[in-house]
Amino acid sequence: MDKMTKVGILGAAALIGAGLAALSEEKIREFVKERVEAGSLSKEEGKILVEDLVNETKKQRLNLEKNVVEKIRGTVLKADKELSNLEDRIDELKIQELESELEKMKSLRKTAKRDKV
């Protein structure tokens, strides 16, 4: 996998996390606003609750992003290693094929020399 693809995957994971956090913060604010309007919370309590919940959501999002990035990085490293192993195996097979062709050519040359004699 090339570097641009890797960067693209990691960037997409970060954008998804940021989008989820923005959505969560909006929902938290809506929920707390409804509680304040219903009289379940004072405005000050609502403000504190929003800050606490938003901060906790941000922490969880960062942890999620970190875990996703680590998993993606591990998968990419594993894929790179497997690709490298496959490239090595292909090179070995090409060498064997070329050696076989060379032996056939040598054999044909020997046969041609014998037929001339």
N, C-alpha and C positions, 0 to 999 in steps of 0.2 A: 504494500500500500504506500503510495507516495505521500510526501509531507503535506501537500495541499489537501489531500483527502483526510489525513489525520487531523489537521487543523480545522477543517470543515466540520468533522464529527464532534470535536471538542467544543467548537463554537456553538454548534446547534444545541448541545447539551446545556451550555451556559445560558443560552437564550431561552430555552424551555424553562429552566429554573427561575430565571428573572420574570418570565411571564406568569408563572404560577405564583410567585411571591406577590406580584402586583395584584393579581386577581384575589389572593388571600387577604391582602391588606384592605382592599376595597370591601370585601365581604365582612371583615372584622369591623370596619367603620360603620357599615350599614347595620350590622347586628347591634353594636353598642348604641348607635343613634336610636334604634327602635326601643331599646331598654330605657334609655334616658327619657324618650318621649312618653313611654308607658309609665314612667315614674319609678321603675325598679332600681334605677341608679341616678345619682346626682350627676351634674355635668362634670364636676371634678373627678368623681369616681370613674365616670365614663372615659375621661381623658387619660387617667392613669391606666385603666384597663386596656384601652387601645394601645398605649405605648408598650405595656408589658406584653400583650399578645403579638403586636407587630415585631417587637424585638425577638420574642421566642420563635416566631415564624421565620424571621431572617436567619436565626441561628440554625434552625432545622433545614432551611433551604441550603445554607452554606454546607452543612454536613451532607445533605443529599447530593449536591453538586460535586463535592469532594469524592464521595463514594462512586458516583457515576463516572467521573473523570478517571479515578483509579481503575475501575473495571474496564473502561474503554482502553486506557493505556495498557493494561495487562493483556487485553485481547489483541490489541495492535502489535504488542511485542511478541506475543505467541504467534500471530499470523506472519510477522516478519521472519521469525525463526523458522517456521515451517516453509515459508517461501524460499529462504536461503537454502534449506535442506533440499528442497525440490530442485532448485537451480544447480546445486552440487551434483545431485543424482542425474539430472539431464546432461550435465557436462561429462560425467562418467560414462553414460550410455553413448554419447556422441564419440568419445574417445574409443570406446570398445567397437563401435560401428566403423570408425575410420581404420582402426587396426585390422579389423576383419576384412575390410575392402583392400587394404594394403597387402594382406596375406593372399587374397584372391588374385590380385594383380601379379604378385611375385610368382604364384603358382602358374598363372597363365603364361608368364614370361618364360619360366622353366620349360613348360610344355611346348611352347613355340620354338625354343632353342633345340629341344630334342627332335622335334619334327623336321627341322632344317638339316639336321645331321644325318 
